[in-house]
Amino acid sequence: MRDEERMKIIGFVGLPGSGKGEASRIAREQGLVVVVMGDVIRQEAARQGLEPTDQNLGRIGNALREREGPEAVAKRTLEMAQRTGRDLVVVDGLRSQAEADFFRSRAEEFYLIEVQAAADVRLRWLENRGRPDDPKGCEEDRGGASAEAWAVDSAASALKEREGREKGWGLCQAMERADYRIDNSGSLEDLRQRVVQLLDRITAGGGKN
């Protein structure tokens, strides 16, 4: 049996800013190994000498999938997971059903968890996170709007653009077929409790519903 076929993989999927990264951080706190699919794109950006902006990472993600197929990022992520030497790995940031199908076909067990949050909650998460590839306003004509209102509208537009790109990769289909769903409309502590409870269930061998 190949190494990956002995591996149990737990994947997090969701719209941008839904809290996948926070859920993965909680998984790390629980002692689980986490590999981040976005790191594949960020590493490629670094190799090409590009800044890790949302626009650059989006173009690289599109190019990889067009050149190597819809499972391109998943394949590289699986290689990262295998290098950990662990038989249980959490994968943060699936973007398509093709990626979910790839992991499911390679792992002994695969569980896909959707993290859900409303648009205003997601935008707030992204604003607080402050990562270079998060949606931000661009220095264009504000059309008379106040700086604060312009920044909010511009960030919301950038988030919508990012959502559209990821939905084009098949994100909605992956979310629709998730094995579990976690609501992230409450506090950070609410999210923590839900993530820990579900991870405990899966790692204890509770299986799917």
LINJO-V282493 format. One record per residue. N is the residue number from 1. SS is DSSP state (H for helix, E for strand, L for the rest). OMEGA is omega in whole degrees, 0 to 359 (* if undefined). Layout:
BEGIN
n:N ss:SS omega:OMEGA
n:N ss:SS omega:OMEGA
END
This chain:
BEGIN
n:1 ss:L omega:179
n:2 ss:L omega:183
n:3 ss:H omega:184
n:4 ss:H omega:182
n:5 ss:H omega:174
n:6 ss:H omega:186
n:7 ss:L omega:171
n:8 ss:E omega:181
n:9 ss:E omega:173
n:10 ss:E omega:182
n:11 ss:E omega:174
n:12 ss:E omega:179
n:13 ss:E omega:178
n:14 ss:L omega:178
n:15 ss:L omega:180
n:16 ss:L omega:178
n:17 ss:L omega:183
n:18 ss:L omega:180
n:19 ss:L omega:179
n:20 ss:H omega:181
n:21 ss:H omega:178
n:22 ss:H omega:177
n:23 ss:H omega:178
n:24 ss:H omega:177
n:25 ss:H omega:177
n:26 ss:H omega:178
n:27 ss:H omega:177
n:28 ss:H omega:179
n:29 ss:H omega:178
n:30 ss:L omega:177
n:31 ss:L omega:180
n:32 ss:L omega:176
n:33 ss:E omega:181
n:34 ss:E omega:170
n:35 ss:E omega:187
n:36 ss:E omega:182
n:37 ss:H omega:179
n:38 ss:H omega:178
n:39 ss:H omega:176
n:40 ss:H omega:180
n:41 ss:H omega:180
n:42 ss:H omega:177
n:43 ss:H omega:178
n:44 ss:H omega:177
n:45 ss:H omega:178
n:46 ss:H omega:179
n:47 ss:H omega:180
n:48 ss:L omega:179
n:49 ss:L omega:182
n:50 ss:L omega:175
n:51 ss:L omega:182
n:52 ss:L omega:177
n:53 ss:L omega:179
n:54 ss:H omega:181
n:55 ss:H omega:180
n:56 ss:H omega:181
n:57 ss:H omega:177
n:58 ss:H omega:179
n:59 ss:H omega:180
n:60 ss:H omega:178
n:61 ss:H omega:177
n:62 ss:H omega:183
n:63 ss:H omega:179
n:64 ss:H omega:182
n:65 ss:H omega:179
n:66 ss:H omega:184
n:67 ss:H omega:188
n:68 ss:H omega:179
n:69 ss:L omega:185
n:70 ss:L omega:179
n:71 ss:L omega:188
n:72 ss:H omega:183
n:73 ss:H omega:178
n:74 ss:H omega:180
n:75 ss:H omega:180
n:76 ss:H omega:178
n:77 ss:H omega:178
n:78 ss:H omega:177
n:79 ss:H omega:176
n:80 ss:H omega:180
n:81 ss:H omega:180
n:82 ss:H omega:181
n:83 ss:H omega:178
n:84 ss:L omega:181
n:85 ss:L omega:182
n:86 ss:L omega:180
n:87 ss:L omega:174
n:88 ss:E omega:183
n:89 ss:E omega:174
n:90 ss:E omega:178
n:91 ss:E omega:182
n:92 ss:E omega:167
n:93 ss:E omega:173
n:94 ss:E omega:183
n:95 ss:L omega:184
n:96 ss:L omega:175
n:97 ss:H omega:178
n:98 ss:H omega:178
n:99 ss:H omega:178
n:100 ss:H omega:179
n:101 ss:H omega:180
n:102 ss:H omega:180
n:103 ss:H omega:181
n:104 ss:H omega:182
n:105 ss:H omega:184
n:106 ss:H omega:186
n:107 ss:L omega:173
n:108 ss:L omega:175
n:109 ss:E omega:179
n:110 ss:E omega:179
n:111 ss:E omega:180
n:112 ss:E omega:182
n:113 ss:E omega:175
n:114 ss:E omega:173
n:115 ss:E omega:186
n:116 ss:E omega:175
n:117 ss:L omega:179
n:118 ss:L omega:185
n:119 ss:H omega:182
n:120 ss:H omega:177
n:121 ss:H omega:181
n:122 ss:H omega:179
n:123 ss:H omega:178
n:124 ss:H omega:177
n:125 ss:H omega:183
n:126 ss:H omega:179
n:127 ss:H omega:181
n:128 ss:H omega:183
n:129 ss:H omega:174
n:130 ss:L omega:179
n:131 ss:L omega:183
n:132 ss:L omega:183
n:133 ss:L omega:178
n:134 ss:L omega:180
n:135 ss:L omega:178
n:136 ss:L omega:174
n:137 ss:L omega:175
n:138 ss:L omega:184
n:139 ss:L omega:177
n:140 ss:L omega:179
n:141 ss:L omega:183
n:142 ss:L omega:176
n:143 ss:L omega:178
n:144 ss:L omega:181
n:145 ss:L omega:175
n:146 ss:L omega:181
n:147 ss:H omega:182
n:148 ss:H omega:181
n:149 ss:H omega:179
n:150 ss:H omega:181
n:151 ss:H omega:180
n:152 ss:H omega:181
n:153 ss:H omega:182
n:154 ss:H omega:178
n:155 ss:H omega:179
n:156 ss:H omega:178
n:157 ss:H omega:178
n:158 ss:H omega:177
n:159 ss:H omega:179
n:160 ss:H omega:178
n:161 ss:H omega:180
n:162 ss:H omega:177
n:163 ss:H omega:181
n:164 ss:H omega:179
n:165 ss:H omega:183
n:166 ss:H omega:175
n:167 ss:H omega:177
n:168 ss:H omega:177
n:169 ss:L omega:180
n:170 ss:L omega:183
n:171 ss:H omega:183
n:172 ss:H omega:180
n:173 ss:H omega:179
n:174 ss:H omega:180
n:175 ss:H omega:181
n:176 ss:H omega:185
n:177 ss:L omega:178
n:178 ss:L omega:179
n:179 ss:L omega:180
n:180 ss:E omega:176
n:181 ss:E omega:178
n:182 ss:E omega:179
n:183 ss:E omega:180
n:184 ss:L omega:180
n:185 ss:L omega:182
n:186 ss:L omega:183
n:187 ss:L omega:176
n:188 ss:H omega:179
n:189 ss:H omega:176
n:190 ss:H omega:180
n:191 ss:H omega:181
n:192 ss:H omega:181
n:193 ss:H omega:182
n:194 ss:H omega:180
n:195 ss:H omega:181
n:196 ss:H omega:180
n:197 ss:H omega:182
n:198 ss:H omega:179
n:199 ss:H omega:177
n:200 ss:H omega:180
n:201 ss:H omega:183
n:202 ss:H omega:184
n:203 ss:H omega:177
n:204 ss:L omega:178
n:205 ss:L omega:181
n:206 ss:L omega:178
n:207 ss:L omega:184
n:208 ss:L omega:181
n:209 ss:L omega:*
END
